[in-house]
């Protein structure tokens, strides 16, 4: 298989450590995801008091616990443990998940009744016990729950107990399943999801980026499940199938003595399902999901987008998918494009609403009274209008081979989606539509979009319309109508037009609203001179001469207008004889 076919890989920089031997013991610290090796040369030096069965740090790395026998642990400070609370239970085996501070105790003869306890702030809370449904077994065999078939993991912020059931209870299937029991902080544990493996044999589990990864030893392949994706709901549980076809983990090259490499490393999974690492010999890896190959392995764009939006490092891959579906070779249909835009804007709107709620709470002073109030975290799943414009749409409209009707339809589909989620459309998107319409001389369509308010009113849009008057004369009136609806500040519009060197458009706009008798002559003459267009300067200069004549009976500028520089420039270019002479009646 090529590198583009693997969607699971080992991290680039594994942790290398000395192999375990009679002198040195090696332990994996699940809480901190680190390898621990008690040795005389270690900075955390301990007296040699014999065999060490287990060694672990607390989550803050402040306390080191050392277990030397099956019944004793030693701690610093007073070098002893303080008994806070005790429960009398017959325990077959236990499992602890550091991330959630929950311990599971296996009880009863069949070992399938699990009693959870939650540790928090020096207290231990007993949670409701629950029973794991065991698969049917032959009469000669007594069923029991094995510790190696149970794992605990946090998936999408919720704690689950994962049970690897090797034979389905249903008669029509003999494939193994992974059953997910949701273990809440309050309330009873409930069976929520069943992952259909459709094969038998030996398995191992990981949870990576909220995906349940199941490794099959016999075929040396792995599959991934996403419980957020839509499954088959039977009224009580949701059944899920693998998101993608089974694939091997991408081979890893390990440097060996000399200049060679050891290829095709077959990594074994650590036994705890909640541990997100891979280990082989004296190397320790993090398992990672590669999103780029998944784009071509999951043809359903809607399902692909649902999958990608839940991943941590998804932004650039999603933008790549959007560009790909707008390319000539992989062009998607408009309904598919609309679906993708809606999914993006759904996430965008959720973030905007959360931001607004947070801002309102801060303004109301709730941040002081509620220390738990936190600003929403912007994940990579939040793609705003500038992201889509910069990385997708601006390049898309420049593709000469793309039919212009399709280009306009895509732009309008994105704007439609924003409007549907009540997200204010940024002016640069409207400008992109208008420029595309003008480029293809589709003025009738532009007129319809404006007449029926498909394009929302805004000051930048009005300015753009004013600049189009020479191409499309009705644009001037359309702009004036828009400005009247906006009741906007006319001075600001003039400033924007002048900054874009649209001097005549600015002058026409002022005349259209009846404000041309009060405007600054110097401001317009400055702008006209900056264009380096002498005939434009002549036109603007003559307009103000005529205004002066009409208002004061003389075409000359008053000293207070500070136009001496422009009068001199006019004489230099056109001569004294070009100046207007006072008209007497």
N, C-alpha and C positions, 0 to 999 in steps of 0.2 A: 504494500500500500504506500501511496505517496504521503508526504507530510500533511497535505491538505485533507486527508481522510481521517486523521486522528482527532478526536474531540476531547481526549483526556491526555494530560501530560504531567510529568514530574517537574518540580521547580528547577530553575537553572542552577541554583547554588545549594546543594544539599549540605547538611551538617555531617561532617566526618568525625568518627570517634573510634577509640581503640576497642577492639573486640573484647568481649568478656573472657576472662581466664581465671585460673585458680587464685590469682592475686587480686585482680580487679573485677568488681561486679558492676554491671551496667543496668540502670533502671530507666524507664520512660516515665517522666512526670506529666501526667495527663492534664493537670490544671494549667501548667505553663507551657505545655507542648515542647518540652526540652528533655534532652538526655542527661541523666545524672549519674556520675561515677565517683563514689567515695574513694579518694586516693590520698596518700601521704603528701603529695605535692600540691594538692588542691588548696586554693586560697581559704576555703571553708574547711579548715583542718580539724579532724577528730582524732581522739585517742583510739588506738587499735584495741578494741575489746572483743574481737572475734567477728564471726560472720554477720553480715548485714542482709536481712531478708528484703527490706524495702526502704527507700529513702525518698522523701518528697518535701517540697516547699509549699508554703501557703501561697494563695493567689498574689499577695503583695510581696512575696519573697522575703518576708520578715521572720518567718518561723520555719525552722527545719525540723522535720519529724523523722526519726530513725527507728526502724523496727528490727530487733535482733532475734526475737523469738515469736512464736505464734500468739503470745498473750501480752507482750509488753511493748510500749512505745516510750521514748524519752523525748522531752522538749526543753528548750532553754528557759531563761528566767529562773524559776525554781527547779528546773530540770525534772519536772513531774507534771502529771495531768491532774486537773481538777474535775471531779465528777459533778456534772450539772444536773443530769437527769438520767433515769434508767427505765428501760422497758424489758419485761420478761417475755421472750419469744423463742420458739424453736426455729432456728435459722439454718437453712440448707446452704445457701450462698448469698452473697450480697453484691451490689453494683452501685458505684457512686459516680455522679456526673458533676464535675466541679463548676461548670458554667452556670448551672441552675441550683447548685448546692442541695441536691436531692439524692437520697440514698434509697435503693430498692432492696428489700429483704425478701428472699424466697422462703415461703412457709408451706406447711402441709406435706403429706406423704408424696403427692404427685408433683410437688415443688412449683405448682402453677398458680398459687395464690400469692400475690405480691403486695407487700406492705411498704408504702413510701413514707419517708420522713423528710421534712424540709428544715434546713438550718438557716437561721437568720439572726444576726446581731446577738450571738451568744445563746440563742434559744433553739429548741428543737420542737417542731410541730408535727403531730401525727396526722397524716392525710388518710382519706378513706382507702381501704384496701380494695383490690379488684382481682378478678380471676382471668387468666389467659386461657382461651379456648384451645385445647389440645387437639391435634388431628386424630382421626380414628386409627386405632392400632389393632393388629391381629389379636385374637383371644389369648394366645400364648404369651403375648408381650404386654407388660404393664407400661402405659404411657407415662412420660414424665417430662418436665420442662428443664432443658439444659441451659446452663449459664451462657454457653457459647452461642446460643440462638437468640439471645436478648441483647439489646443495645438501647442506650438513651441518647437522644440528640435534640437540639433545638432547631426547629425548622420554621422559618418565617415568624420568629419570635415566640413560638409556642413549644413547650416541652412535650416530646413524644417518647413512648416506649415502643421500640421496634422489635417485632417477633418474627423470626425466620421460620415459617411453617413449611416443613419439607414435603408434606403431602396434603393436598387440599381436602377439606371435609366433604366437598361435593363429589358425587360419583362420576361425573363426566369429565373430570380433570385430575391428572396425577402430577401436574407441575407444581413446583414450590411457589410460595407466596411470601411477601413481607407484609405483615399486618401492623398498622400504626394505631396505637392507643394514645389518645390525647390526655395528658395528665395536667389538669389545671391546678392553680394554687388553692382554689376553693371549689368544692363540688367533686362529684365522682368521676373517675377515669372512664372514658368512653371510646369504644372502637370507632374510628373515623374513616380510615382509608385501607385499601388492600391493593398491593402492587403485584401484578401478575407477571411472574418470571418466565412461565411457559417452558421450563426445563427443570431437570433434577440434577443433583450432585452437591458438591461443596461450594459454599458461597462465603463472601465477606462483604461487609457494609462500610461505606463512608458517607458522610454528609458534607458536601462542598457547595458553597454559595447557594444554600437552601435547596440543593438537589440531592436526592437519595441516590447514591451510586452503588450498584450491586455488581460485584466481581464474581465471575464463574470460573472456578479453578480448572475444570476439565478442558474447556475451550480457550482458556486464557483470554477471555473477552470480558467487557464490562458494558452495562447499560445504565441509563440515567432515567430517573422519574422526577416529575415536577407535580406536586400535589395541588399547585395553584391552577394548573391547566384543567380544563373541563374533562371530567371522566364520566363513567356510567354509574348513576346513582340509583340504588334499588330501594330507597326509602329509609335506609338506616346507615349504610356505608357507601363510599364512592370507590369504584374499581378503576385502576389506572393501568395502562400499558406503557412499555418503554417509549420515551419521546422519540428516540432515534434507533436505527439498527445497531446491533451489538458491534463493538469495535475493541481492539486491543489498546492498551495504553501505549502512547508513542515511545518507542525504544529510546533508551538513554545511553550516551557514551560515557563510560568511566575511564579516566586516564589511568594507564598502568605503567609499570616501570619501563623506562625507555621513552619512546615517542608514540607508542601505540594507544589504542583505545579498546575497551571491552564493550562491544555492542550488544543490543538485544537483552538488556537487563530485565529479568522477570521478577518484578517487585512483589513482595508479600505484604498483605495488609495487616496492620496491627489489630489485635483481637478486639479491642473496644470499638464499637461502632461510632461512638461520639468523638473519637480521635480523628482529626483530619490530616493524617500523615501516612506516608508509605515508608517502609523500612526494608533494607536489603543488606545483609552482612553488616558492614560498619558504616553505612550511609543512612541518613534520615532525610526524607523528602516530604514536602507538602504536595498533595495532589491538587491539580488545577484543571479547570474547564477551559477549553479553547473555543471561543465563540465563532470565529471566522469560518471554520469548516462547517459549522451547523447551518449556516445560511444556505448552503447548497444541498444539505441533507434533509431539510425540512421545507418542501415546496409550497405548503400552504402558508401564504404571507400573513394571514390573520393569526394563525396559531404560532407562527414564527415570532411575530411581534409580541404576542402574549408571553412567550418564553423569554425573549430578550429583555423586555421591560422589567423583569424581576431579577436580572443579574446585576452585579455590582459595577462591572466595567463594560457597560453596554452602549454608551453614547455614540462613539465613533462607528461601531458596528451597525447600529440602527441607522445612522446617517448614510452609511454605505449601502444598506438595503434600500433606502429611499432613492438614492441615486441610481442604483441598479434597476429598480422597477420603472424608472423613467428613461432608461437607455433604449436605444433603437433595437438592440439585440434581445433584451429581456423585458420588453415593455409590457406592463401589466394592464389589465382592463380598468376602466374608470371606477367600477364598483369596488374592485380590490384596492385601488389607490385611496378611495374614500374611506374604506375600512381602516386602512393603515393610519391615515390622518386622524380619524376619530379616536383611535386607540392612543395615539400620541397626545392629542389634546385633552383626552380624559385625564391622563396623568398630570398634564400641565395645569388643568383647571383645579385638580385636587390640591396641588401645591399652592396655587394662587389663593384659594379659599383658606387654606391653613395659614398662609402668611397674613391674610387680611384679619382673620380671627385673632392671631397673635398680636398684630398691631393694635387692634381695638382693645384687647385685654391690657396691653401696656399703657395705652392712652387712658384707660379707666383706672389705672393704678393697681391692677390685680397682680402685677409682677412682684410687688412688695409684699402683698398679703399671701401670695401663693408661690413659694420658692420652687415648686415643681413645674411651674410654667416655663417651657423652653421654646426657643425659636425653632420652627420646622427646619429639618435638614433637607437640603436640596440634593437629591440623589441624581445619578447620571440618567435616570429614566425621565427626568424633567427636561424636555427639549422645547425651548421657547421659540418665538417667531424669528428672532435673530439667528438662532442655530439653523433652522430650516432654510431661511433666506440665504445665509452665507454659504452653507455647505451643500445645499441641494438646488434651490430654485434659481438663484442667480446664474449658476452654470447651465442649468437646464434650458433657460430661455435663449441662451446663446447658441444652442445646437441648430445649425442650419438645416440639417437633414430631417428634423422633426416637423411634422405638419403643424402649422400655426394654430389650427383649430384645436388640436390636442393640447398644445402648450397652454392656450387660454383656458381650456376646460380644466386642466390640472390646477392652474392658479386659482380659478374660481372655486374649485372643489376644496382647496385648502382654506380659502376665505369662508366658504360655506360652513366648514367644520368649526372654525373659530367662532363664528356667529352662533352656531348651534349650542356651543358650550358657554355662550355669553362672555366671550373673551374679546376685549377691545382690539380691533385689527390695527396694527401699526401702519402708519402712512406709507412706508416704503414698499409694502406689499401692494397697496393700491397704485402706487407709482409704477411698479413693475407691470401691472396689468395694463395701465394706460399706455406706457411706452411700447409694450408689445402690440397693442391695438393700433397705435399710430404707425409703428414700423411697417405694419401690413395694410395700412390705409383702411382699417375697419372702423371708420368714424361713426357709421350708423350704429354699430354695436356699442361704441363708447357712449353715444348719445342715449341709447336705451339703458345702459348700466347706470348712468347718472340720473336719468329721468325717473327710473323706478327704484332708485336708492340702493341698487346692488352694491355700489361703492359708497361707503359711508362718508358723510361730510367731514372735512377737516381743513384747517388753514394751509398745511403743506400741499394738499390736493388742489385747493383753489389756486394757489400760486402756480402749480404745474399747469393747470388749465389756462391760466392767463398767458403763460409762455407758449402755448400751442396756437394762439390766435392766428399767427401767420400761416399755419398749416390748415387750420380748421376754424374759420371765422366765428361760428356759433359758440366756440369754446369760451369766448369772452363773456357772453351773456350767461352761459352755464356757470361760470366762475362767480359772477356777480350774484346770481341767484343763490349759490351755495353760501356765499359770505353773508347774505342777508339772513339766511336761515340760521347761520352760526351766531349772528349778532356779535361778531368778533371785533377786536381792536384794529381799526383800519391802518393805523400807523405801523403796526407790526407787519402787516401784509406788504406795505410799501417797502419797509426795510428788507424783507426777504427777497422781494423782486429786484431791488437795487443791488443787493449782495450777489445776485445771480446775473447781474448786468442786463436784466430785462427792463431797461429804462423806459422805453415806449409803453410797455405793458403796464408798468407802474403808473405812468402818467395817464393812460387811458382809464385805469382803475379809479384813480382819484377823480377824474372828470366824471366817471360813471356814477360816483356817489356824491358828486357836487362839492368836493372839498378842494378843488384846484386853486381857489382864490387865496387859500391860507397856507399853502405848502411853501417850504423853503426853496428858493431858487438855487441857492448855493449847493444844497444837498444833491439836487438833480444834475446840476452842471458838473459837480465833482464826479458823479457816477458816469455821466456821458463822456467826460474826458478820459476816464480810466479805461473805457472800452477801446480807445485809440481809433475810433470810427469818426472821422471828421464830419461826415454828412449827418450822423446821428447828433453830434454836438451842435451842428448848425440848426437842426430841427428843434432841439430842446431850447437852445438860446433864443431862437426866433419866437417860440411859444411864450417865453417869459417876457420878451420885449412887448409882445402883443398884450399880454396880461397887464403889464405896467401901463401901457397906453390906455387900456380900457379902464383901469382902476384909478390912475392918477393923471391921465392926460398926457403922459410922456413915456416914451419907451425906455428911458434911462433908469439904471438901478440906483437906489438910494445908498448912502454910505453905510447905513445900518445893515444892509444885506450882504456886505463884505464880498462883492462879486468883481472887484477891480481886477483880480488875477485872470478871471475868465473873460472879461471884456478885452484885456490886453491879448489874450490868446486868440480870441475871435478876430481881432484886427490883424494879428500876425498871419493867420491862415487865409482870411477872406478879404482883408483890406478894410480901410475906414469907410469906403463907399458902401460896404455891405450892411453897415449899421442902419437901423431904422431912424427916420427923421421924425421929430414931433409933428403930430397932425393937429392943426388948429381948425376950429369951427367958427 
